[in-house]
Amino acid sequence: MAETVLVTGASGFVGRAVVERLLAHHKPVRGFARRGAAEEKSGLEWTSGDLADSSALDRAMAGCRAVIHLVGIIREGAKKGITFEKIHVEGTRAVVEAARRNGVRRIVQMSALGTRPGAVAEYHRTKYLAEEIVRGSGLEWTIIQPSLIHGPGGEFMQMECGWVRGTAAPFLFMPYFGKGILGLGGAGKLQPVFVEDVARAFVEAVDNPKTIGETYPLGGAEEVTWPGMHRMVARAMLGRLRPVIAIPVWYAKLLTRIAPATLLPFNRDQVEMSQENNTCDMKTFIRDFGWMPKGFEATLGKSIAFTAKPSGPPTQGRVG
């Protein structure tokens, strides 16, 4: 019986954590990424290719028993043909079809908390369409919907640490998007989840029969607000607070209409999503997995230990 687990987006932020978890549990892994191997390790095989390339996917799937599909984006690069529709919907359809062709029956799909039909953000709408492809695939599927994922070296923590150090725009304060004319009407709450807990959930789902045919929202042990989260990071890094100031939602949306996308560190979808509560009930997850992910403050020290070191600019918002 084939034992290898295929991980798409294996060289990305979450992908690296999933690969590490699989290897730590002595499971042979095949990583699939656009640019091939990130590093060679015992038990890890790399294959490169694009989700639109069926022959590359067939090579990746051959001899595998399961696929963990992580590839996703948080921002589009329309000029390069990188769109939510292409990556989330068409990419997932290609992975499902390749799994069928190659007799891979098990799939664990990365989605996102807040995904639903009729969502305000195109990101969430296309994630929902991807979920529907997986649900209708005839495969033994599990869908996991994480809240905001944080961890060492991740794009989110790079952004937070840049604001704390004053090396990233707007330099003088830590921003968030707030309701109202002056932005003082608050924003949605979050339930940040540590990347190692996300990886644990994906890896354990592969061999847990209770999870087949189930969709799991996934969040950490505590709910936080955007300004509260910024203050936690500042205290952890500096031992003191940095100014936290709201940017009015109406003004941020206006900027996304008039300013070139390459000059803004956010898009309209991200502004819209910041106003929704990104929290969840973890009862079903705890029932089937038997554990609860750790909270943001409890994992913050580990999250910033690497990220707080000077580094290059954040990478594009690839989830996988």
N, C-alpha and C positions, 0 to 999 in steps of 0.2 A: 504494500500500500504506500502511495506517495506521501511523504511527510513535509515536503517543502511548503512554506507559506510565502506567497508573493505579496510584496508591499509596494503599491504604486505611490509615487511621490516620496520615495524612501530617503532622498537626500535633503528633504525639507525639514523644518523645525520639528513638527510632530513626527514625521517619518523617521528621523534619526532616533527619537526616543522609543518609537515602536520597535525598530530594528534592534536596539540595545536590549529591550525587554525580552524579545524573542530569543536572542542569542544567550541572554542570561539564564533562560529556561531550556537551553540546549535544543532549540528548535531550528532546523536549517531554514535559512531565509534567502529569498531571491529579491533583490531590490531593483525596482524599475524607476528610472529617472531620465529626464531629457538629455542630461549631459553625462550619463554613465556613473561610474564609481566615484564616491566621495573618498572612501578609504577601504583598504582590503582588510578583512578580518576572517578568522577561522569560522567556518559555518555560514559565511555570507558570500553570495554570488551576485554580481551586478550584471544587469542588462540595460541597454539604453534604447530610447526611442520615444516617439510621440504617440499620444492616445489616438490620433487620427490614422496611425499606421497599423493596419490590421496584422500585417506580417510580424511586426515588432511585438505586438501584444501576444500573438500566437507563440512566438519564441519565449516570451516571458512566462506564459501560462503553462507551457509544456511540462508535464510531470509534477505539477503542484496540486495540493489537496485543498487549498483555501486561498482567497485573496482578501487583503485588507486594502480597501480603496480610499486613499486619503487626498488625492489631488483636488485642489480648489484654489480660487483666487478671491481676494477681498477688494481688489481694484482692477478695472479693465484696462487693457492696452489696445484700444481699437485699431490704432495704426499698424500694430503688429498682428492683428487678427486674434488677439487674446480677449475674448468676451465671456461673460457669464454663461451665455447660451452654449458657446463652443466647449468651454471647459467643464461646466457642471452638468449640462444636459447631454450634449453629444459625446463628451468624454465618458460619462457614466454608461451611456448606451453601448459605446464601443467596448468597454470593459466587461459588461454583462454578456454581450454577444460572444466575445472571445472566451469567456468562462464556459459558456454553453458549448462552443465548438471544441473545446479542449477537455471537456468532462470535469471541470472544476465546479463542484456543487455548493461550496460554502463561500459566502461573501459577507464581510463586515464593512459597512459603508459609513464614511464620515459625512455627517450633515452639520447642522448648526441650530442652536437654540433660537426659537423665534420663526423657524421655517414653517410656512403654512400657505395654503392657496389664498390668493388675494392680498398678499403681504404688500406693504408700502414699498419696500425696497426690492429692486430687481435681484439683488443677491439672494434674498430669502425666497423669492418666487422661483428662481431657477434651482435652488437647492431642493425645493419641494418637488419640482418636476423630476429631478434626479431620484428622489426618494420613491416616487411613483414608478419609475422604471425598475428600480430594485424590487419593489413590492410585487410587481407584475412579472418578474423574471422567471418564476418557476424554480429559482434556486433556494437554498437554505440560507435565508438572509437575516441579518441583524443591522439595525440602523442606530447610530449613536449621535446625539445632538449636543455637543459641548457648548457651554457658555464661553465667555472670553477666556482664551488659553494663555497662561503666562508661564515663563520659565527662563532659565539662563540662556542668553543669546537670542531669545525670540524678538520679533519685531516690536511687539507691544512694550516689552521691558526696555528695549533700546530707546524707544520714543520717550518713555517715562524718565529714564536716566538722563537723556539729553536735556529734558526740561529741568530736572533737578540741578544739573550742572550748569544750566544756562547756555548750553552749546547748540541748542536746537530752537528754531523759531517757535513761539514769539520771544524767546530769550529771557525776558524779564519776569515771566510768570508762567504758571502751569494752567493751561486752558481747558475748558470743557464747554459744550454747547448747552445753553440754558433757554428755557421758555420765557416769553414776555419781551416787552420792548427793550429792556435793559439786560435781559438774559437772567434775571433773578428768580424766575419761576421754577427752577429745578430741572432735573433730567431723570431719565430712567435709572433704575437700580440694576446692579450686576451681581453675579454669583461666580466670580473668577475661579477657574479650576487649574490646578498645577499640571504642567505637561506630563510629569511622570505618572500622575494618577490617570490622565487621559490614555497614556500608553498602556498602563496596566489594564484598563477597561477593555481596550481593543484586543489585546492579547488574550485575556481571559475569556472574552466572548467567543473566540474561535472554537474552543473545546467545551463550551458550556451549552448543553442542549436546551436549557431553560430559556436561552436568549433567542432561539430560532423563531422567526416571525414576530419579533418584538422591536419596538422603537423606544429608545431610552434617552430622555433629557438628562444632561450631565452637568452638574455645577458643584462648586466647592461648598464647604460647610458654613460659610457666612455670606450674607448679603451686604453689599457696600454701595455707597453712592460714588459718583465720579469725583466730586471734590474730596470726599473722605478717603478714597483710594489714593489720590494724589498726595494727600497729607501723610498717609502711612508710608509711602515710598520715600518722601522727603525726610521724614523722621528716621527711617531705617538707614538712609544713606548719609545724611548730614547731622543727625541728632537734633535737628531743628526744622521748623516749617519754612516753606517757600510760599510766596503769594500764589493763591489759586483764584482765578478770575474767569467769569463766564463770558463766552462769546454768544450774543443773541442768535438764536436759531435762524431768524429771518435774515440776518446779515450774512451768516454762513451760507445759507442757500443762495442768496444773491451773488456771493462770490463764486459759487460753483457755476453760475450762469454766465458771468462776465469775464472771469479770469481764466487764462489758459490752464488746462488740467495739470500740465507739467509743473506749474508754479505753486500748486496747492498740495499740502500734505494730506488732504482729505477730499472726499467726493460727496455728492448729494445723498447717496445711499447711507454713508457712514453718519451723516448728520441726522437723517431720519431714524436710523436704528438706535442712535444714542438716546432718543427720547422714549423708547419703549423699555419696559422692564424686561431684563434678560435674566430672569430667575425661574426656578422650577421646583416641583415637588419630586423628591428623591426616593419616595417610598418604594416604587417598583424596582428601581435600580438596587436599592439595599436588599430588597426581598430576593432578587435573583443573583446578585453578586456577593452579598454578605459583608459588605464594607461600605464606608462613607468616605468620599474624597476629603482631603484636608482643606482648611480654610486659607484665605489669602494671606492674612497676617502671619499664620504659622509657617507658611512656605516662602515668605517674602525674602528672608535672609539668603536662602539657597538660590532664589530666583535672581537676585541682584549680584551675587558673589562674582559671577563671571561677567555679567552684562555691564556692571558699573565701570569696568576697565575701559579705557579709551579704545574706540574701535571705529570702523568705517561707518558710512551712512546705512540706515536700515535697508534691507532688501525689499523688493516688491512683495506685496502681501500674499504670498503663496501660503496656503494652509498646510499642504502636504509637503 
